[in-house]
Amino acid sequence: MQAQHSYLALGDSYTIGELVELKNSWPHQLVQRLQTDGLKVENPKIIAVTGWRTDELLEAIKKEHINPNSFDVVSLLIGVNNQYQGKPFQQYEVEFKQLLEKAISISKQGSQGVFVVGIPDYSSTKFAIDAGKPNIKSDLKAYNAYAQQVCKAYNVPFYDILELAHELNKSPKMLAKDQLHPSQLQYTEWVNYFYEDVYNYLKKLPQDE
């Protein structure tokens, strides 16, 4: 019997799908689509909590005691709460790099088995507009630019969904009931953005014995 590929998703509210059913979060949608297309992939293990910053995700991973080379695929999406809570950008720089290195060590295929999704731009959501928060987009561009730079250095795919989310967030149907977090429909668009690459990566992997 062929074993299934394993997948670990690391992140925050965007990864667990705040205010949508867990099965409609983007990691679950990704796996469902991979399964539909004939790949044997386990349901994702998710380490993510709404509101987590980079330091909180690092601490949570430590508590899980995950062995190196444990998962075929590891995804990372983190940082929006560092920005939202006004934490020093230098903290994100240090801890994002640590998180990426940890993800690579957990991956069975090293950097080839890891992908990073950039922070979506929430400045165009009704929540952000009503709150009158300035500089959101420029802040997030800086976060994503740094993450992309680090990913390039480690040869890890980086998917910048900032502009994609900026446009999608203008439509109420693309947002959850809080008019801040994405809806199931928006998560589908995210998956469409990077699905082919993830599929092609997994398709090339040999099945575990």
C-alpha positions as CSV (number, residue, x, y, z in Angstrom):
1,M,0.0,0.0,0.0
2,Q,1.4,3.4,-0.9
3,A,1.9,5.8,1.9
4,Q,0.4,9.3,1.7
5,H,2.5,12.5,1.5
6,S,2.5,14.5,4.7
7,Y,2.0,18.3,5.0
8,L,2.6,20.8,7.8
9,A,1.1,24.3,7.6
10,L,2.6,26.9,9.9
11,G,1.0,30.3,10.5
12,D,-1.7,32.4,12.1
13,S,-5.4,33.2,11.4
14,Y,-4.8,33.1,7.7
15,T,-3.7,29.5,7.9
16,I,-6.5,28.2,10.1
17,G,-9.0,30.2,8.2
18,E,-10.5,32.4,10.9
19,L,-14.3,32.5,10.7
20,V,-14.6,29.8,8.0
21,E,-14.9,26.1,8.5
22,L,-11.4,24.4,8.9
23,K,-12.1,22.3,5.8
24,N,-12.4,25.6,3.8
25,S,-9.0,27.0,5.0
26,W,-6.5,27.3,2.2
27,P,-4.3,24.4,3.5
28,H,-7.3,22.1,3.5
29,Q,-8.5,23.3,0.1
30,L,-5.0,22.7,-1.2
31,V,-5.0,19.1,0.0
32,Q,-8.5,18.4,-1.2
33,R,-7.6,19.6,-4.7
34,L,-4.3,17.5,-4.7
35,Q,-6.3,14.5,-3.7
36,T,-8.9,15.1,-6.4
37,D,-6.1,15.3,-8.9
38,G,-4.9,11.8,-7.9
39,L,-2.1,12.5,-5.4
40,K,-2.0,10.7,-2.1
41,V,-1.7,13.5,0.5
42,E,-2.7,13.4,4.2
43,N,-4.9,16.1,5.7
44,P,-2.6,18.9,6.8
45,K,-1.2,19.2,10.3
46,I,-1.7,22.8,11.2
47,I,0.2,24.8,13.8
48,A,-1.5,28.1,13.8
49,V,-3.6,30.3,16.1
50,T,-5.3,33.6,15.3
51,G,-3.2,36.5,16.5
52,W,0.1,34.7,16.5
53,R,3.3,36.7,15.8
54,T,6.6,35.1,14.7
55,D,7.8,34.6,18.2
56,E,4.6,32.8,19.3
57,L,4.8,30.5,16.3
58,L,8.4,29.7,17.1
59,E,7.5,28.8,20.6
60,A,4.6,26.7,19.5
61,I,6.8,24.7,17.1
62,K,9.3,24.1,19.9
63,K,6.6,22.7,22.1
64,E,5.5,20.3,19.4
65,H,8.9,18.6,19.4
66,I,8.8,17.8,15.7
67,N,11.6,15.7,14.5
68,P,13.8,16.8,11.5
69,N,12.8,15.4,8.1
70,S,9.2,14.7,9.2
71,F,7.0,16.2,6.5
72,D,7.0,16.1,2.7
73,V,5.7,19.6,2.4
74,V,5.9,22.6,4.9
75,S,4.2,25.9,4.3
76,L,4.8,29.2,6.2
77,L,2.6,32.3,6.3
78,I,3.4,34.6,9.2
79,G,4.0,38.2,10.1
80,V,0.7,40.2,9.8
81,N,0.3,40.3,13.6
82,N,3.9,41.6,14.0
83,Q,2.8,44.5,11.8
84,Y,-0.7,44.9,13.2
85,Q,0.6,45.0,16.8
86,G,3.4,47.4,15.9
87,K,6.3,45.2,16.9
88,P,9.8,46.1,15.8
89,F,10.5,45.2,12.2
90,Q,13.9,43.9,13.3
91,Q,12.1,41.2,15.4
92,Y,10.4,40.0,12.3
93,E,13.7,39.9,10.4
94,V,15.3,37.7,13.0
95,E,12.4,35.4,13.7
96,F,11.2,34.9,10.1
97,K,14.6,33.6,9.2
98,Q,14.6,31.3,12.2
99,L,11.1,30.0,11.2
100,L,12.2,29.4,7.6
101,E,15.3,27.5,8.8
102,K,13.1,25.4,11.1
103,A,10.7,24.7,8.3
104,I,13.6,23.6,6.1
105,S,14.9,21.3,8.8
106,I,11.4,19.7,9.2
107,S,11.0,19.1,5.5
108,K,12.1,15.7,4.2
109,Q,13.3,17.4,1.0
110,G,15.0,20.4,2.6
111,S,14.3,23.7,1.0
112,Q,12.6,22.0,-2.0
113,G,9.8,20.9,0.3
114,V,9.0,24.3,1.7
115,F,7.0,27.2,0.3
116,V,6.2,30.6,1.8
117,V,3.0,32.5,1.2
118,G,3.5,36.3,1.6
119,I,1.3,38.4,3.9
120,P,-1.9,39.5,2.2
121,D,-2.8,43.2,2.0
122,Y,-5.7,43.8,4.4
123,S,-5.6,47.6,3.9
124,S,-8.5,47.4,1.4
125,T,-10.8,45.5,3.8
126,K,-13.8,47.3,5.3
127,F,-12.4,46.7,8.8
128,A,-9.1,48.5,8.0
129,I,-10.8,51.3,6.1
130,D,-13.2,52.0,9.0
131,A,-10.3,51.8,11.5
132,G,-8.5,54.5,9.5
133,K,-5.1,52.7,9.9
134,P,-2.5,54.4,7.7
135,N,0.6,52.8,6.1
136,I,-0.7,49.2,6.2
137,K,0.2,48.4,2.6
138,S,3.6,50.0,2.7
139,D,4.4,48.2,5.9
140,L,3.4,44.9,4.5
141,K,5.3,45.5,1.3
142,A,8.4,45.8,3.4
143,Y,7.6,42.6,5.3
144,N,7.1,40.7,2.1
145,A,10.2,42.1,0.4
146,Y,12.3,40.9,3.3
147,A,10.7,37.5,3.3
148,Q,11.1,37.1,-0.4
149,Q,14.8,38.1,-0.1
150,V,15.4,35.4,2.6
151,C,13.5,32.8,0.6
152,K,15.6,33.5,-2.4
153,A,18.8,33.1,-0.3
154,Y,17.5,29.7,0.9
155,N,16.1,28.7,-2.5
156,V,12.5,28.5,-1.2
157,P,9.5,29.4,-3.4
158,F,7.8,32.6,-2.2
159,Y,4.3,33.5,-3.4
160,D,3.5,37.2,-3.1
161,I,-0.3,37.4,-2.8
162,L,-0.3,41.0,-1.5
163,E,-1.8,42.6,-4.7
164,L,-4.1,39.6,-5.3
165,A,-5.6,40.0,-1.8
166,H,-5.7,43.8,-2.1
167,E,-8.1,43.5,-5.1
168,L,-10.1,40.5,-3.7
169,N,-10.7,42.3,-0.3
170,K,-12.6,45.0,-2.1
171,S,-15.5,42.5,-2.6
172,P,-17.6,41.7,0.4
173,K,-18.1,38.1,-0.8
174,M,-14.3,37.6,-0.5
175,L,-14.3,38.4,3.2
176,A,-15.6,36.6,6.3
177,K,-18.3,38.2,8.4
178,D,-15.8,40.4,10.3
179,Q,-15.0,42.1,7.0
180,L,-11.3,41.5,7.7
181,H,-10.4,37.8,7.3
182,P,-10.7,36.1,3.9
183,S,-13.7,34.0,3.0
184,Q,-13.7,30.5,1.6
185,L,-13.9,32.0,-1.9
186,Q,-10.8,34.1,-1.4
187,Y,-8.8,31.2,-0.1
188,T,-9.7,29.3,-3.3
189,E,-8.1,32.1,-5.3
190,W,-4.9,31.9,-3.1
191,V,-4.7,28.2,-3.8
192,N,-5.1,28.8,-7.5
193,Y,-2.1,31.1,-7.4
194,F,0.4,28.4,-6.3
195,Y,-1.4,25.1,-6.8
196,E,0.4,24.1,-10.0
197,D,3.8,24.4,-8.4
198,V,2.9,22.4,-5.3
199,Y,1.2,19.7,-7.5
200,N,4.3,19.4,-9.7
201,Y,6.6,19.2,-6.7
202,L,4.6,16.4,-5.1
203,K,4.1,14.5,-8.3
204,K,7.8,14.1,-8.7
205,L,8.3,12.7,-5.2
206,P,8.7,8.9,-4.8
207,Q,6.0,7.3,-2.6
208,D,7.3,6.2,0.8
209,E,7.6,2.5,1.3
